């Protein structure tokens, strides 16, 4: 079963630790956080549970179809994923419990002062079949 682990900038339950945004961390704190993420992914690759993962840049826009040759591009003033989602990881594990266990471990990534940030991660299963309809 595949699951998406979403790392959020904000949103979700109230944080247990209130760290400043990453752009205000010292460079060595950012490096330690990124290295933790790399090491975590490497461990999942070794166990065969890693599918993919990426950190996301803050740039981006909403785009939709609005007639041929006219895709409107909008940037605000509403909450956008670039303000919310920091990155994601896809895992392929045996159970929901394993996905939750891994998300809990990933939540311990270090932040300022090397302390675990205890961030909330969203765990979402991949849809394996179309949703049932009312008919």
ROLUMTI-984893 format. One record per atom (N, C-alpha, C): residue number from 1; atom name; x, y, z. Coordinates in steps of 0.2 Angstrom, whole numbers, plus 5000, padded with zeros to 4 digits. Layout:
N
+-----+-------+------+-------+------+
| num | atome | east | north |   up |
+-----+-------+------+-------+------+
| NUM |    CA |    X |     Y |    Z |
...
+-----+-------+------+-------+------+
# end
This chain:
135
+-----+-------+------+-------+------+
| num | atome | east | north |   up |
+-----+-------+------+-------+------+
|   1 |     N | 5004 |  4994 | 5000 |
|   1 |    CA | 5000 |  5000 | 5000 |
|   1 |     C | 5004 |  5006 | 5000 |
|   2 |     N | 5003 |  5011 | 4996 |
|   2 |    CA | 5007 |  5017 | 4995 |
|   2 |     C | 5003 |  5023 | 4999 |
|   3 |     N | 5008 |  5027 | 5002 |
|   3 |    CA | 5005 |  5032 | 5006 |
|   3 |     C | 5009 |  5038 | 5005 |
|   4 |     N | 5006 |  5044 | 5005 |
|   4 |    CA | 5009 |  5051 | 5004 |
|   4 |     C | 5010 |  5054 | 5011 |
|   5 |     N | 5016 |  5055 | 5013 |
|   5 |    CA | 5018 |  5059 | 5019 |
|   5 |     C | 5019 |  5066 | 5017 |
|   6 |     N | 5015 |  5071 | 5019 |
|   6 |    CA | 5015 |  5078 | 5017 |
|   6 |     C | 5018 |  5082 | 5023 |
|   7 |     N | 5023 |  5086 | 5022 |
|   7 |    CA | 5026 |  5090 | 5026 |
|   7 |     C | 5024 |  5097 | 5025 |
|   8 |     N | 5021 |  5100 | 5030 |
|   8 |    CA | 5017 |  5106 | 5030 |
|   8 |     C | 5021 |  5112 | 5033 |
|   9 |     N | 5021 |  5118 | 5030 |
|   9 |    CA | 5024 |  5124 | 5033 |
|   9 |     C | 5019 |  5126 | 5039 |
|  10 |     N | 5013 |  5126 | 5038 |
|  10 |    CA | 5008 |  5127 | 5043 |
|  10 |     C | 5001 |  5124 | 5041 |
|  11 |     N | 4997 |  5124 | 5046 |
|  11 |    CA | 4991 |  5120 | 5045 |
|  11 |     C | 4991 |  5114 | 5049 |
|  12 |     N | 4986 |  5110 | 5050 |
|  12 |    CA | 4986 |  5105 | 5054 |
|  12 |     C | 4985 |  5106 | 5061 |
|  13 |     N | 4985 |  5101 | 5066 |
|  13 |    CA | 4985 |  5102 | 5073 |
|  13 |     C | 4990 |  5107 | 5075 |
|  14 |     N | 4988 |  5110 | 5081 |
|  14 |    CA | 4993 |  5115 | 5084 |
|  14 |     C | 5000 |  5112 | 5085 |
|  15 |     N | 5005 |  5115 | 5083 |
|  15 |    CA | 5012 |  5112 | 5085 |
|  15 |     C | 5013 |  5111 | 5092 |
|  16 |     N | 5017 |  5106 | 5094 |
|  16 |    CA | 5019 |  5105 | 5101 |
|  16 |     C | 5025 |  5109 | 5102 |
|  17 |     N | 5029 |  5111 | 5097 |
|  17 |    CA | 5035 |  5115 | 5098 |
|  17 |     C | 5034 |  5121 | 5093 |
|  18 |     N | 5035 |  5127 | 5095 |
|  18 |    CA | 5034 |  5133 | 5091 |
|  18 |     C | 5041 |  5135 | 5088 |
|  19 |     N | 5044 |  5132 | 5083 |
|  19 |    CA | 5050 |  5134 | 5080 |
|  19 |     C | 5049 |  5140 | 5075 |
|  20 |     N | 5054 |  5144 | 5074 |
|  20 |    CA | 5053 |  5149 | 5069 |
|  20 |     C | 5053 |  5146 | 5062 |
|  21 |     N | 5051 |  5149 | 5057 |
|  21 |    CA | 5052 |  5146 | 5050 |
|  21 |     C | 5059 |  5145 | 5048 |
|  22 |     N | 5060 |  5140 | 5044 |
|  22 |    CA | 5066 |  5137 | 5042 |
|  22 |     C | 5071 |  5143 | 5039 |
|  23 |     N | 5068 |  5148 | 5036 |
|  23 |    CA | 5072 |  5153 | 5033 |
|  23 |     C | 5075 |  5158 | 5038 |
|  24 |     N | 5073 |  5156 | 5045 |
|  24 |    CA | 5077 |  5160 | 5050 |
|  24 |     C | 5081 |  5155 | 5054 |
|  25 |     N | 5082 |  5149 | 5052 |
|  25 |    CA | 5087 |  5145 | 5055 |
|  25 |     C | 5094 |  5146 | 5053 |
|  26 |     N | 5099 |  5144 | 5058 |
|  26 |    CA | 5106 |  5145 | 5056 |
|  26 |     C | 5107 |  5140 | 5050 |
|  27 |     N | 5112 |  5141 | 5046 |
|  27 |    CA | 5114 |  5137 | 5040 |
|  27 |     C | 5115 |  5130 | 5042 |
|  28 |     N | 5119 |  5129 | 5048 |
|  28 |    CA | 5120 |  5122 | 5050 |
|  28 |     C | 5114 |  5118 | 5053 |
|  29 |     N | 5109 |  5122 | 5055 |
|  29 |    CA | 5103 |  5119 | 5057 |
|  29 |     C | 5099 |  5116 | 5051 |
|  30 |     N | 5099 |  5120 | 5046 |
|  30 |    CA | 5096 |  5118 | 5040 |
|  30 |     C | 5099 |  5112 | 5037 |
|  31 |     N | 5106 |  5112 | 5037 |
|  31 |    CA | 5110 |  5107 | 5034 |
|  31 |     C | 5108 |  5100 | 5038 |
|  32 |     N | 5108 |  5101 | 5045 |
|  32 |    CA | 5106 |  5095 | 5049 |
|  32 |     C | 5099 |  5092 | 5047 |
|  33 |     N | 5095 |  5097 | 5046 |
|  33 |    CA | 5088 |  5095 | 5045 |
|  33 |     C | 5088 |  5091 | 5038 |
|  34 |     N | 5091 |  5094 | 5033 |
|  34 |    CA | 5091 |  5091 | 5026 |
|  34 |     C | 5095 |  5084 | 5027 |
|  35 |     N | 5100 |  5084 | 5030 |
|  35 |    CA | 5104 |  5077 | 5031 |
|  35 |     C | 5099 |  5072 | 5034 |
|  36 |     N | 5096 |  5074 | 5039 |
|  36 |    CA | 5091 |  5069 | 5043 |
|  36 |     C | 5086 |  5066 | 5037 |
|  37 |     N | 5083 |  5071 | 5033 |
|  37 |    CA | 5079 |  5069 | 5028 |
|  37 |     C | 5082 |  5064 | 5023 |
|  38 |     N | 5088 |  5065 | 5021 |
|  38 |    CA | 5092 |  5061 | 5017 |
|  38 |     C | 5093 |  5054 | 5020 |
|  39 |     N | 5095 |  5054 | 5026 |
|  39 |    CA | 5097 |  5048 | 5029 |
|  39 |     C | 5090 |  5044 | 5030 |
|  40 |     N | 5085 |  5047 | 5032 |
|  40 |    CA | 5078 |  5044 | 5033 |
|  40 |     C | 5076 |  5040 | 5026 |
|  41 |     N | 5077 |  5044 | 5021 |
|  41 |    CA | 5075 |  5041 | 5014 |
|  41 |     C | 5080 |  5035 | 5012 |
|  42 |     N | 5086 |  5036 | 5014 |
|  42 |    CA | 5091 |  5031 | 5013 |
|  42 |     C | 5089 |  5024 | 5016 |
|  43 |     N | 5087 |  5025 | 5023 |
|  43 |    CA | 5085 |  5019 | 5026 |
|  43 |     C | 5079 |  5016 | 5023 |
|  44 |     N | 5074 |  5020 | 5021 |
|  44 |    CA | 5068 |  5017 | 5018 |
|  44 |     C | 5070 |  5014 | 5011 |
|  45 |     N | 5075 |  5017 | 5007 |
|  45 |    CA | 5077 |  5013 | 5001 |
|  45 |     C | 5080 |  5007 | 5003 |
|  46 |     N | 5084 |  5006 | 5008 |
|  46 |    CA | 5087 |  5000 | 5010 |
|  46 |     C | 5082 |  4994 | 5012 |
|  47 |     N | 5076 |  4997 | 5015 |
|  47 |    CA | 5071 |  4992 | 5017 |
|  47 |     C | 5066 |  4991 | 5011 |
|  48 |     N | 5067 |  4994 | 5006 |
|  48 |    CA | 5062 |  4994 | 5000 |
|  48 |     C | 5056 |  4997 | 5001 |
|  49 |     N | 5055 |  5002 | 5005 |
|  49 |    CA | 5049 |  5005 | 5007 |
|  49 |     C | 5049 |  5012 | 5004 |
|  50 |     N | 5054 |  5015 | 5001 |
|  50 |    CA | 5054 |  5022 | 4998 |
|  50 |     C | 5052 |  5021 | 4991 |
|  51 |     N | 5048 |  5026 | 4989 |
|  51 |    CA | 5046 |  5027 | 4982 |
|  51 |     C | 5049 |  5033 | 4979 |
|  52 |     N | 5047 |  5039 | 4982 |
|  52 |    CA | 5050 |  5045 | 4980 |
|  52 |     C | 5049 |  5051 | 4985 |
|  53 |     N | 5052 |  5056 | 4985 |
|  53 |    CA | 5051 |  5062 | 4989 |
|  53 |     C | 5054 |  5068 | 4987 |
|  54 |     N | 5052 |  5074 | 4988 |
|  54 |    CA | 5055 |  5080 | 4986 |
|  54 |     C | 5053 |  5085 | 4991 |
|  55 |     N | 5058 |  5090 | 4992 |
|  55 |    CA | 5056 |  5096 | 4995 |
|  55 |     C | 5054 |  5101 | 4989 |
|  56 |     N | 5049 |  5105 | 4991 |
|  56 |    CA | 5046 |  5110 | 4986 |
|  56 |     C | 5049 |  5117 | 4987 |
|  57 |     N | 5050 |  5120 | 4981 |
|  57 |    CA | 5052 |  5127 | 4982 |
|  57 |     C | 5046 |  5132 | 4983 |
|  58 |     N | 5047 |  5138 | 4986 |
|  58 |    CA | 5041 |  5142 | 4987 |
|  58 |     C | 5038 |  5145 | 4981 |
|  59 |     N | 5041 |  5145 | 4975 |
|  59 |    CA | 5038 |  5148 | 4969 |
|  59 |     C | 5032 |  5143 | 4967 |
|  60 |     N | 5027 |  5146 | 4963 |
|  60 |    CA | 5022 |  5142 | 4960 |
|  60 |     C | 5016 |  5147 | 4959 |
|  61 |     N | 5011 |  5144 | 4956 |
|  61 |    CA | 5005 |  5147 | 4955 |
|  61 |     C | 4999 |  5142 | 4954 |
|  62 |     N | 4993 |  5145 | 4954 |
|  62 |    CA | 4987 |  5141 | 4952 |
|  62 |     C | 4986 |  5142 | 4945 |
|  63 |     N | 4984 |  5136 | 4941 |
|  63 |    CA | 4983 |  5137 | 4934 |
|  63 |     C | 4977 |  5132 | 4933 |
|  64 |     N | 4972 |  5135 | 4928 |
|  64 |    CA | 4966 |  5131 | 4926 |
|  64 |     C | 4965 |  5132 | 4919 |
|  65 |     N | 4961 |  5127 | 4916 |
|  65 |    CA | 4958 |  5128 | 4909 |
|  65 |     C | 4953 |  5133 | 4909 |
|  66 |     N | 4954 |  5138 | 4905 |
|  66 |    CA | 4949 |  5143 | 4904 |
|  66 |     C | 4947 |  5145 | 4897 |
|  67 |     N | 4947 |  5139 | 4893 |
|  67 |    CA | 4946 |  5140 | 4885 |
|  67 |     C | 4953 |  5139 | 4882 |
|  68 |     N | 4952 |  5137 | 4876 |
|  68 |    CA | 4958 |  5136 | 4872 |
|  68 |     C | 4963 |  5142 | 4872 |
|  69 |     N | 4970 |  5140 | 4874 |
|  69 |    CA | 4975 |  5145 | 4874 |
|  69 |     C | 4975 |  5150 | 4879 |
|  70 |     N | 4970 |  5149 | 4884 |
|  70 |    CA | 4970 |  5154 | 4889 |
|  70 |     C | 4970 |  5152 | 4896 |
|  71 |     N | 4976 |  5148 | 4898 |
|  71 |    CA | 4976 |  5146 | 4905 |
|  71 |     C | 4977 |  5152 | 4910 |
|  72 |     N | 4972 |  5154 | 4914 |
|  72 |    CA | 4974 |  5159 | 4919 |
|  72 |     C | 4979 |  5157 | 4924 |
|  73 |     N | 4983 |  5161 | 4926 |
|  73 |    CA | 4988 |  5160 | 4932 |
|  73 |     C | 4987 |  5165 | 4937 |
|  74 |     N | 4986 |  5162 | 4943 |
|  74 |    CA | 4984 |  5166 | 4949 |
|  74 |     C | 4989 |  5165 | 4955 |
|  75 |     N | 4990 |  5171 | 4958 |
|  75 |    CA | 4995 |  5170 | 4964 |
|  75 |     C | 4992 |  5175 | 4969 |
|  76 |     N | 4987 |  5172 | 4973 |
|  76 |    CA | 4985 |  5175 | 4979 |
|  76 |     C | 4978 |  5179 | 4977 |
|  77 |     N | 4975 |  5182 | 4983 |
|  77 |    CA | 4977 |  5183 | 4990 |
|  77 |     C | 4974 |  5177 | 4994 |
|  78 |     N | 4975 |  5171 | 4992 |
|  78 |    CA | 4972 |  5166 | 4996 |
|  78 |     C | 4978 |  5161 | 4998 |
|  79 |     N | 4976 |  5156 | 5003 |
|  79 |    CA | 4981 |  5151 | 5005 |
|  79 |     C | 4983 |  5147 | 4999 |
|  80 |     N | 4989 |  5146 | 4997 |
|  80 |    CA | 4991 |  5142 | 4992 |
|  80 |     C | 4995 |  5136 | 4994 |
|  81 |     N | 4996 |  5131 | 4991 |
|  81 |    CA | 5000 |  5125 | 4993 |
|  81 |     C | 5007 |  5128 | 4994 |
|  82 |     N | 5010 |  5132 | 4990 |
|  82 |    CA | 5017 |  5135 | 4991 |
|  82 |     C | 5018 |  5138 | 4998 |
|  83 |     N | 5012 |  5140 | 5001 |
|  83 |    CA | 5012 |  5143 | 5008 |
|  83 |     C | 5011 |  5137 | 5013 |
|  84 |     N | 5009 |  5131 | 5011 |
|  84 |    CA | 5007 |  5126 | 5015 |
|  84 |     C | 5011 |  5120 | 5015 |
|  85 |     N | 5013 |  5118 | 5009 |
|  85 |    CA | 5016 |  5111 | 5009 |
|  85 |     C | 5024 |  5112 | 5007 |
|  86 |     N | 5028 |  5110 | 5012 |
|  86 |    CA | 5035 |  5110 | 5012 |
|  86 |     C | 5038 |  5105 | 5007 |
|  87 |     N | 5035 |  5099 | 5007 |
|  87 |    CA | 5038 |  5093 | 5003 |
|  87 |     C | 5034 |  5087 | 5005 |
|  88 |     N | 5036 |  5082 | 5002 |
|  88 |    CA | 5032 |  5076 | 5002 |
|  88 |     C | 5037 |  5070 | 5001 |
|  89 |     N | 5034 |  5064 | 5004 |
|  89 |    CA | 5038 |  5058 | 5003 |
|  89 |     C | 5032 |  5052 | 5001 |
|  90 |     N | 5034 |  5048 | 4997 |
|  90 |    CA | 5029 |  5042 | 4995 |
|  90 |     C | 5033 |  5036 | 4998 |
|  91 |     N | 5029 |  5032 | 5001 |
|  91 |    CA | 5031 |  5026 | 5004 |
|  91 |     C | 5027 |  5020 | 5002 |
|  92 |     N | 5030 |  5014 | 5001 |
|  92 |    CA | 5026 |  5008 | 5000 |
|  92 |     C | 5027 |  5003 | 5005 |
|  93 |     N | 5022 |  5003 | 5010 |
|  93 |    CA | 5023 |  4999 | 5016 |
|  93 |     C | 5017 |  4994 | 5016 |
|  94 |     N | 5018 |  4989 | 5021 |
|  94 |    CA | 5013 |  4984 | 5022 |
|  94 |     C | 5006 |  4986 | 5025 |
|  95 |     N | 5007 |  4991 | 5029 |
|  95 |    CA | 5001 |  4993 | 5033 |
|  95 |     C | 5000 |  5000 | 5035 |
|  96 |     N | 4994 |  5002 | 5037 |
|  96 |    CA | 4993 |  5009 | 5039 |
|  96 |     C | 4997 |  5010 | 5045 |
|  97 |     N | 4998 |  5005 | 5050 |
|  97 |    CA | 5002 |  5006 | 5056 |
|  97 |     C | 5009 |  5008 | 5054 |
|  98 |     N | 5012 |  5004 | 5049 |
|  98 |    CA | 5019 |  5006 | 5047 |
|  98 |     C | 5019 |  5013 | 5045 |
|  99 |     N | 5015 |  5015 | 5041 |
|  99 |    CA | 5015 |  5022 | 5038 |
|  99 |     C | 5015 |  5027 | 5044 |
| 100 |     N | 5011 |  5026 | 5049 |
| 100 |    CA | 5010 |  5030 | 5054 |
| 100 |     C | 5017 |  5030 | 5058 |
| 101 |     N | 5020 |  5024 | 5059 |
| 101 |    CA | 5026 |  5023 | 5063 |
| 101 |     C | 5031 |  5028 | 5059 |
| 102 |     N | 5032 |  5027 | 5053 |
| 102 |    CA | 5037 |  5030 | 5049 |
| 102 |     C | 5036 |  5038 | 5049 |
| 103 |     N | 5030 |  5040 | 5049 |
| 103 |    CA | 5028 |  5047 | 5049 |
| 103 |     C | 5030 |  5050 | 5056 |
| 104 |     N | 5029 |  5046 | 5061 |
| 104 |    CA | 5031 |  5048 | 5068 |
| 104 |     C | 5038 |  5049 | 5068 |
| 105 |     N | 5042 |  5045 | 5065 |
| 105 |    CA | 5050 |  5045 | 5065 |
| 105 |     C | 5052 |  5051 | 5061 |
| 106 |     N | 5049 |  5052 | 5056 |
| 106 |    CA | 5051 |  5058 | 5052 |
| 106 |     C | 5049 |  5064 | 5055 |
| 107 |     N | 5044 |  5065 | 5059 |
| 107 |    CA | 5042 |  5070 | 5063 |
| 107 |     C | 5048 |  5073 | 5068 |
| 108 |     N | 5053 |  5068 | 5069 |
| 108 |    CA | 5058 |  5070 | 5074 |
| 108 |     C | 5064 |  5073 | 5070 |
| 109 |     N | 5063 |  5075 | 5064 |
| 109 |    CA | 5069 |  5079 | 5061 |
| 109 |     C | 5071 |  5085 | 5065 |
| 110 |     N | 5077 |  5086 | 5065 |
| 110 |    CA | 5080 |  5091 | 5070 |
| 110 |     C | 5078 |  5098 | 5067 |
| 111 |     N | 5078 |  5103 | 5071 |
| 111 |    CA | 5077 |  5110 | 5070 |
| 111 |     C | 5082 |  5114 | 5073 |
| 112 |     N | 5080 |  5120 | 5075 |
| 112 |    CA | 5085 |  5125 | 5079 |
| 112 |     C | 5087 |  5121 | 5085 |
| 113 |     N | 5094 |  5122 | 5086 |
| 113 |    CA | 5097 |  5119 | 5092 |
| 113 |     C | 5098 |  5112 | 5091 |
| 114 |     N | 5096 |  5109 | 5086 |
| 114 |    CA | 5096 |  5102 | 5085 |
| 114 |     C | 5091 |  5098 | 5088 |
| 115 |     N | 5086 |  5102 | 5091 |
| 115 |    CA | 5080 |  5098 | 5094 |
| 115 |     C | 5075 |  5096 | 5089 |
| 116 |     N | 5072 |  5090 | 5090 |
| 116 |    CA | 5067 |  5087 | 5086 |
| 116 |     C | 5061 |  5093 | 5085 |
| 117 |     N | 5059 |  5093 | 5079 |
| 117 |    CA | 5054 |  5099 | 5078 |
| 117 |     C | 5047 |  5096 | 5079 |
| 118 |     N | 5046 |  5089 | 5080 |
| 118 |    CA | 5039 |  5087 | 5082 |
| 118 |     C | 5034 |  5089 | 5077 |
| 119 |     N | 5035 |  5090 | 5071 |
| 119 |    CA | 5030 |  5093 | 5066 |
| 119 |     C | 5025 |  5088 | 5065 |
| 120 |     N | 5019 |  5090 | 5063 |
| 120 |    CA | 5013 |  5086 | 5061 |
| 120 |     C | 5015 |  5084 | 5054 |
| 121 |     N | 5014 |  5078 | 5052 |
| 121 |    CA | 5014 |  5076 | 5045 |
| 121 |     C | 5007 |  5073 | 5043 |
| 122 |     N | 5005 |  5074 | 5037 |
| 122 |    CA | 4999 |  5072 | 5035 |
| 122 |     C | 5000 |  5065 | 5031 |
| 123 |     N | 4997 |  5060 | 5033 |
| 123 |    CA | 4998 |  5053 | 5030 |
| 123 |     C | 4991 |  5052 | 5026 |
| 124 |     N | 4992 |  5051 | 5020 |
| 124 |    CA | 4986 |  5049 | 5015 |
| 124 |     C | 4988 |  5043 | 5011 |
| 125 |     N | 4983 |  5038 | 5011 |
| 125 |    CA | 4984 |  5033 | 5007 |
| 125 |     C | 4982 |  5034 | 5000 |
| 126 |     N | 4986 |  5031 | 4995 |
| 126 |    CA | 4984 |  5032 | 4988 |
| 126 |     C | 4978 |  5028 | 4987 |
| 127 |     N | 4974 |  5031 | 4982 |
| 127 |    CA | 4967 |  5028 | 4980 |
| 127 |     C | 4969 |  5023 | 4976 |
| 128 |     N | 4966 |  5017 | 4977 |
| 128 |    CA | 4968 |  5011 | 4974 |
| 128 |     C | 4963 |  5009 | 4969 |
| 129 |     N | 4957 |  5012 | 4969 |
| 129 |    CA | 4951 |  5010 | 4965 |
| 129 |     C | 4947 |  5017 | 4965 |
| 130 |     N | 4943 |  5018 | 4960 |
| 130 |    CA | 4938 |  5023 | 4959 |
| 130 |     C | 4934 |  5023 | 4965 |
| 131 |     N | 4932 |  5029 | 4968 |
| 131 |    CA | 4927 |  5029 | 4974 |
| 131 |     C | 4920 |  5027 | 4972 |
| 132 |     N | 4917 |  5024 | 4976 |
| 132 |    CA | 4910 |  5021 | 4975 |
| 132 |     C | 4905 |  5027 | 4974 |
| 133 |     N | 4901 |  5026 | 4969 |
| 133 |    CA | 4896 |  5031 | 4968 |
| 133 |     C | 4889 |  5029 | 4971 |
| 134 |     N | 4884 |  5034 | 4972 |
| 134 |    CA | 4878 |  5033 | 4975 |
| 134 |     C | 4873 |  5029 | 4971 |
| 135 |     N | 4875 |  5027 | 4965 |
| 135 |    CA | 4870 |  5024 | 4960 |
| 135 |     C | 4871 |  5016 | 4961 |
+-----+-------+------+-------+------+
# end
